[in-house]
Amino acid sequence: MTLNAADLAELRAMVGADNVIAGDAELLVYECDAYTLEKQLPHAVVLPRTTEEIGAVVKWCGRRGLPIIPRGAGTSLSGAVLAVTGGIMIAVTRMNRILEIDARNRRALVEAGCVNARVTQAVKSLGLLYAPDPSSQSACTIGGNVATNSGGPHTLKYGVTTNHVLGFEMVMPDGEIAWFGARPDGGEDVDGYDLRGAIIGSEGMFGIVTRVLLQLIRAPQAYRTMLGIFESVDAASQTVSDIIAAGIVPAAVEMMDQLITQAVEAAYHFGFPLDAAAVLIVELDGLAAGLDRQAENVIQICRRNGAREVRLAQTERERLDLWKCRKRAFGAIGRLSPNFLTQDGVVPRSKLPEIMRFIKAVSERQGLRIPNVFHAGDGNIHPLILYDERDPDQVRRALAAGHEILEKCVELGGSVSGEHGIGVEKIDFMAKQFAAADLAAMRTLRGVFDPEGRCNPHKMFPGSKRCADFAPKKQASA
Amino acid sequence: MIEHIPGDMTVTVTGDVTLAALQGELKRRGQWLPIDPPFGGQSPHPSPLPFRRGEGEESTIVTLTIADLINFNASGPRRFGYGTIRDYLIGIKVALADGTAIHSGGKVVKNVAGYDLLKLFIGSRGSLGTVREGTFKLRPLPEREQFVQARAESLETADRLIEAIMNSEVAPVVLDLHNLENHGMDVVAGFAGTREEVEWQMATVRELGFVEPASLDYEATFWNDPGTVSRLSVLPSRVFGAIHGLGGIPFVTRAGNGVIYYRGKPTTTEHPPRQLRREKTFDGSILAGAFASGYGVPALAGKATASPGELKVLPTAESSHAPPPEGGTPYPDARHCAGSGVQCASESSRTAALMRRLKDAFDPEQILPELPS
């Protein structure tokens, strides 16, 4: 179906004329997220300002049988917010306020469209922070973080979104409003099933989260951030395992290989060596007491694994610059290639050397460059498969390389996604990682929240409709 | 135990393994699952906590199994520093009501493939399926762990001591308050980590009036008593108002988390002294909550009252704290819906309906036990 003028007038009446987008040119922004291999325009995008407005739009969609696509900032990397068969996209970006900060109880109540980094900025002066820090944190929203159970470099020590979200308000697929988990003025233990836990990471398929109660943590008293420079990826990988095995719990352990280090250096001029096979960023944090001894331990472990050099960030400026380079690494890829496909597999930490060798072999076999920048401490790889979308054969080889790498992750006892999610991109892998009964149980859970499958349809499950499966009426050219 | 790879800091165990046995094995490799429930849980510095199966029975040491740990979402004093089992369970194998085996999660510490189904089984008391296997993230054993305590003659003093800790730079793994000694109340704090970290924190809290020696022995005292235990969960800043409402019956409070375990019937219905009331941070009104009229009346248990200004924190009917093997109600619960009046009640019935639907979807024949409400 298409929307007619009367439909649009109804939508405008619900959320305000300025908050409905229906023109093709304007809709282009919403044709995909950061996974750009599949694109489709929604029928319209609404930008509500209140939970009640969302409830009204959802009910309206229900009456018309239109799919609902929840959207945050659209930084997801797996097509999680793709409007596969069109529908009404509900973007929460205008619901971006921090509603309350409760310093004593270390909590913050925010609207779903609040940008992740804003939370930590807002509570910094109170000596607090919000721990999950995805690399897109200066753009991605808390609502999107809840939908994808986002991680980030510091999840090694602090855990992911589900470990820091106490509760939230959600508009159900029938338009009703419910609160899950702890309430802003309530205790942290809540009776009954952990529906909050089941909703976090459900990729917007159970409803639209509108307000989120975050658990804040005390900001560390001190940091020791080190840059280890290695002659081989193997040596750097082994160092990661050895640090973990030594009983040290770093806040973060990130690896960048030579290709990505060169691109980052060309873009941001930090002073990375251009000839090193791999660099490790190891950050320790916590109380100042004893941190130097732990840092010395880390340096020794790096040296035992043949590190050419280990630099310790001398100032806060230097530390922040280092992190800026790491978090903007994806952005530097433009210097290497017109397009890239990133994968997000996870392996048990001890399998890191093996998966890195495998990626290298895939790169050679497929004739594509694959730089790596990733959360080594968690075993969460991010190979960036470089290709040119103008060359269909390169596109085919890039996809094949991605498949090979993810299959290897599953074979090594890992997972096809550590933080980016399944979306439309990795649907085909679900049946590889999960048995039919596992998938059936997930579908059962979906049915509990969304029996009619209205919310973010055609995602996650094998057999879902793909953009390529039907003739799109409004496919925008890339 | 099925698989422990120290370099991965993960372990996979079958549901019938006891937590104590698991911790014993992990300890030999310098690691532990950072959870210390009262029943048979062992800390890195072991103080086994036996408990009695029930009133009148011979003292029987029963240890918690991994399946119990998940089913009852058991935790202990160290939850302030380490969190609960929800923060460590990364994979699960469950037999559903029809006997189908499913798995959720996996062996890796970060995993967002598919829905996070495993969360549903935590605290579900076997009502959605039978836990066969769990995979957990682990932590290295801390180099050192030490405890301090401070005596408090009054709730106001206890409040001041706990606020002093919360406002200082220390990061305790335990922050408890109990009244199990004859002399009144004790605030107990525990610190874990490197030798330097612990020493620095111990020095800091000594200046706040905390002393050694101290231990977690009160845990055994509390949980070994055969009487029934109830639980309240409140905003951490409001524990003192809630404790005031108990009127002096035995309690252990995880002050950092706002969780209060108590034994017996609360006796006080009068409002706490002004200094124990805290302004609500979120909507500006004075806290309602645990000490309001009607507190602890069993007839009200399970019903969230809707009228604004009335009590909306209600403990459920008393229940035994001993985890019975089949379908009992081992862990006490607090039912609460503090906050925003009528809307809260309708939202609560919505989530209750969802939970019902979930149970019916996973157990259509109603073969498995009900989740006690």
Boltz contact constraints between the chains, C-beta under 6 A:
constraints:
  - contact:
      token1: [A, 100]
      token2: [B, 282]
      max_distance: 6.0
  - contact:
      token1: [A, 102]
      token2: [B, 281]
      max_distance: 6.0
  - contact:
      token1: [A, 104]
      token2: [B, 237]
      max_distance: 6.0
  - contact:
      token1: [A, 105]
      token2: [B, 235]
      max_distance: 6.0
  - contact:
      token1: [A, 105]
      token2: [B, 236]
      max_distance: 6.0
  - contact:
      token1: [A, 105]
      token2: [B, 237]
      max_distance: 6.0
  - contact:
      token1: [A, 149]
      token2: [B, 112]
      max_distance: 6.0
  - contact:
      token1: [A, 151]
      token2: [B, 110]
      max_distance: 6.0
  - contact:
      token1: [A, 163]
      token2: [B, 87]
      max_distance: 6.0
  - contact:
      token1: [A, 178]
      token2: [B, 347]
      max_distance: 6.0
  - contact:
      token1: [A, 178]
      token2: [B, 350]
      max_distance: 6.0
  - contact:
      token1: [A, 178]
      token2: [B, 351]
      max_distance: 6.0
  - contact:
      token1: [A, 179]
      token2: [B, 347]
      max_distance: 6.0
  - contact:
      token1: [A, 183]
      token2: [B, 339]
      max_distance: 6.0
  - contact:
      token1: [A, 184]
      token2: [B, 282]
      max_distance: 6.0
  - contact:
      token1: [A, 185]
      token2: [B, 235]
      max_distance: 6.0
  - contact:
      token1: [A, 185]
      token2: [B, 280]
      max_distance: 6.0
  - contact:
      token1: [A, 185]
      token2: [B, 282]
      max_distance: 6.0
  - contact:
      token1: [A, 185]
      token2: [B, 338]
      max_distance: 6.0
  - contact:
      token1: [A, 185]
      token2: [B, 339]
      max_distance: 6.0
  - contact:
      token1: [A, 186]
      token2: [B, 338]
      max_distance: 6.0
  - contact:
      token1: [A, 187]
      token2: [B, 233]
      max_distance: 6.0
  - contact:
      token1: [A, 187]
      token2: [B, 234]
      max_distance: 6.0
  - contact:
      token1: [A, 187]
      token2: [B, 258]
      max_distance: 6.0
  - contact:
      token1: [A, 188]
      token2: [B, 257]
      max_distance: 6.0
  - contact:
      token1: [A, 189]
      token2: [B, 233]
      max_distance: 6.0
  - contact:
      token1: [A, 189]
      token2: [B, 259]
      max_distance: 6.0
  - contact:
      token1: [A, 191]
      token2: [B, 333]
      max_distance: 6.0
  - contact:
      token1: [A, 191]
      token2: [B, 335]
      max_distance: 6.0
  - contact:
      token1: [A, 192]
      token2: [B, 355]
      max_distance: 6.0
  - contact:
      token1: [A, 193]
      token2: [B, 120]
      max_distance: 6.0
  - contact:
      token1: [A, 193]
      token2: [B, 355]
      max_distance: 6.0
  - contact:
      token1: [A, 193]
      token2: [B, 358]
      max_distance: 6.0
  - contact:
      token1: [A, 194]
      token2: [B, 119]
      max_distance: 6.0
  - contact:
      token1: [A, 194]
      token2: [B, 122]
      max_distance: 6.0
  - contact:
      token1: [A, 197]
      token2: [B, 116]
      max_distance: 6.0
  - contact:
      token1: [A, 197]
      token2: [B, 119]
      max_distance: 6.0
  - contact:
      token1: [A, 198]
      token2: [B, 119]
      max_distance: 6.0
  - contact:
      token1: [A, 198]
      token2: [B, 120]
      max_distance: 6.0
  - contact:
      token1: [A, 201]
      token2: [B, 112]
      max_distance: 6.0
  - contact:
      token1: [A, 201]
      token2: [B, 116]
      max_distance: 6.0
  - contact:
      token1: [A, 202]
      token2: [B, 115]
      max_distance: 6.0
  - contact:
      token1: [A, 221]
      token2: [B, 169]
      max_distance: 6.0
  - contact:
      token1: [A, 241]
      token2: [B, 7]
      max_distance: 6.0
  - contact:
      token1: [A, 244]
      token2: [B, 9]
      max_distance: 6.0
  - contact:
      token1: [A, 245]
      token2: [B, 6]
      max_distance: 6.0
  - contact:
      token1: [A, 245]
      token2: [B, 7]
      max_distance: 6.0
  - contact:
      token1: [A, 247]
      token2: [B, 30]
      max_distance: 6.0
  - contact:
      token1: [A, 247]
      token2: [B, 140]
      max_distance: 6.0
  - contact:
      token1: [A, 287]
      token2: [B, 197]
      max_distance: 6.0
  - contact:
      token1: [A, 289]
      token2: [B, 196]
      max_distance: 6.0
  - contact:
      token1: [A, 289]
      token2: [B, 197]
      max_distance: 6.0
  - contact:
      token1: [A, 289]
      token2: [B, 200]
      max_distance: 6.0
  - contact:
      token1: [A, 290]
      token2: [B, 194]
      max_distance: 6.0
  - contact:
      token1: [A, 290]
      token2: [B, 196]
      max_distance: 6.0
  - contact:
      token1: [A, 290]
      token2: [B, 197]
      max_distance: 6.0
  - contact:
      token1: [A, 346]
      token2: [B, 108]
      max_distance: 6.0
  - contact:
      token1: [A, 346]
      token2: [B, 110]
      max_distance: 6.0
  - contact:
      token1: [A, 348]
      token2: [B, 8]
      max_distance: 6.0
  - contact:
      token1: [A, 348]
      token2: [B, 107]
      max_distance: 6.0
  - contact:
      token1: [A, 348]
      token2: [B, 108]
      max_distance: 6.0
  - contact:
      token1: [A, 349]
      token2: [B, 8]
      max_distance: 6.0
  - contact:
      token1: [A, 350]
      token2: [B, 5]
      max_distance: 6.0
  - contact:
      token1: [A, 350]
      token2: [B, 7]
      max_distance: 6.0
  - contact:
      token1: [A, 350]
      token2: [B, 8]
      max_distance: 6.0
  - contact:
      token1: [A, 378]
      token2: [B, 109]
      max_distance: 6.0
  - contact:
      token1: [A, 378]
      token2: [B, 110]
      max_distance: 6.0
  - contact:
      token1: [A, 379]
      token2: [B, 108]
      max_distance: 6.0
  - contact:
      token1: [A, 380]
      token2: [B, 110]
      max_distance: 6.0
  - contact:
      token1: [A, 413]
      token2: [B, 107]
      max_distance: 6.0
  - contact:
      token1: [A, 414]
      token2: [B, 108]
      max_distance: 6.0
  - contact:
      token1: [A, 415]
      token2: [B, 106]
      max_distance: 6.0
  - contact:
      token1: [A, 415]
      token2: [B, 108]
      max_distance: 6.0
  - contact:
      token1: [A, 415]
      token2: [B, 111]
      max_distance: 6.0
  - contact:
      token1: [A, 415]
      token2: [B, 113]
      max_distance: 6.0
  - contact:
      token1: [A, 416]
      token2: [B, 113]
      max_distance: 6.0
  - contact:
      token1: [A, 417]
      token2: [B, 112]
      max_distance: 6.0
  - contact:
      token1: [A, 417]
      token2: [B, 113]
      max_distance: 6.0
  - contact:
      token1: [A, 418]
      token2: [B, 110]
      max_distance: 6.0
  - contact:
      token1: [A, 419]
      token2: [B, 112]
      max_distance: 6.0
  - contact:
      token1: [A, 421]
      token2: [B, 112]
      max_distance: 6.0
  - contact:
      token1: [A, 433]
      token2: [B, 113]
      max_distance: 6.0
  - contact:
      token1: [A, 437]
      token2: [B, 100]
      max_distance: 6.0
  - contact:
      token1: [A, 437]
      token2: [B, 102]
      max_distance: 6.0
  - contact:
      token1: [A, 438]
      token2: [B, 102]
      max_distance: 6.0
  - contact:
      token1: [A, 438]
      token2: [B, 103]
      max_distance: 6.0
  - contact:
      token1: [A, 441]
      token2: [B, 102]
      max_distance: 6.0
  - contact:
      token1: [A, 442]
      token2: [B, 114]
      max_distance: 6.0
  - contact:
      token1: [A, 442]
      token2: [B, 115]
      max_distance: 6.0
  - contact:
      token1: [A, 444]
      token2: [B, 361]
      max_distance: 6.0
  - contact:
      token1: [A, 445]
      token2: [B, 115]
      max_distance: 6.0
  - contact:
      token1: [A, 448]
      token2: [B, 357]
      max_distance: 6.0
  - contact:
      token1: [A, 448]
      token2: [B, 358]
      max_distance: 6.0
  - contact:
      token1: [A, 448]
      token2: [B, 361]
      max_distance: 6.0
